[in-house]
Amino acid sequence: MAKGETAIPKAPAARILLSGGAKRVSASAVDAFVRVLEERAFHISERALQLAKHSGRVTIQREDIEMAVRR
């Protein structure tokens, strides 16, 4: 990805913040929210991959994601 490009689009992230009850959301708040979501998603995907490999699989399954989130 190019610098400044994110895997999670900003508009849906802003909608999530607004659906949480915010009346207005600044651009910097959306940027920070996206950054946190991507960081968390990256860690979950790393852990899910470890769990899949530990089970002798190369495919991440729903259970791997659910277990990764719980840890």
C-alpha positions as a printed Julia matrix, in Angstrom:
71×3 Matrix{Float64}:
   0.0     0.0    0.0
   1.15    3.51  -0.71
   1.95    5.88   2.13
  -1.24    7.26   3.62
  -3.33    4.47   2.08
  -5.34    2.31   4.44
  -6.88   -1.13   4.15
 -10.03    0.08   5.9
 -11.89    2.85   4.05
 -12.42    6.03   6.04
 -16.1     6.57   5.18
 -17.31    3.3    6.75
 -15.1     3.97   9.79
 -16.7     7.4   10.17
 -20.16    5.79   9.91
 -19.23    3.4   12.72
 -18.24    6.33  14.92
 -21.45    8.17  14.05
 -23.57    5.08  14.71
 -22.04    5.02  18.18
 -23.84    8.25  18.9
 -21.38   10.96  17.84
 -23.02   13.93  16.16
 -19.83   14.99  14.38
 -16.44   13.34  13.87
 -13.24   15.13  12.88
 -11.04   13.86  10.07
  -8.19   13.28  12.53
 -10.49   11.19  14.74
 -11.43    9.02  11.76
  -7.74    8.64  10.87
  -6.91    7.59  14.42
  -9.86    5.18  14.53
  -8.81    3.56  11.24
  -5.22    3.26  12.48
  -6.38    1.53  15.69
  -8.74   -0.81  13.8
  -6.01   -1.8   11.35
  -3.49   -2.38  14.13
  -5.95   -4.55  16.05
  -6.94   -6.45  12.9
  -3.28   -7.09  12.08
  -2.64   -8.57  15.54
  -5.77  -10.73  15.32
  -4.71  -12.02  11.9
  -1.2   -12.83  13.17
  -2.6   -14.76  16.13
  -5.19  -16.54  13.96
  -2.44  -17.66  11.59
  -0.43  -19.02  14.52
  -3.48  -20.97  15.68
  -4.12  -22.38  12.2
  -0.48  -23.44  11.83
  -0.53  -25.02  15.28
  -3.5   -27.08  14.09
  -1.58  -28.16  10.99
  -3.56  -25.95   8.61
  -2.63  -23.16   6.24
  -6.19  -21.83   6.05
  -7.44  -19.49   8.76
 -10.91  -20.55   9.87
 -13.67  -18.81  11.81
 -12.65  -20.59  15.0
  -9.09  -19.25  14.68
 -10.39  -15.69  14.47
 -12.72  -16.2   17.42
  -9.93  -17.69  19.55
  -7.52  -14.92  18.51
  -9.99  -12.26  19.61
 -10.47  -13.9   23.02
  -6.73  -13.8   23.8
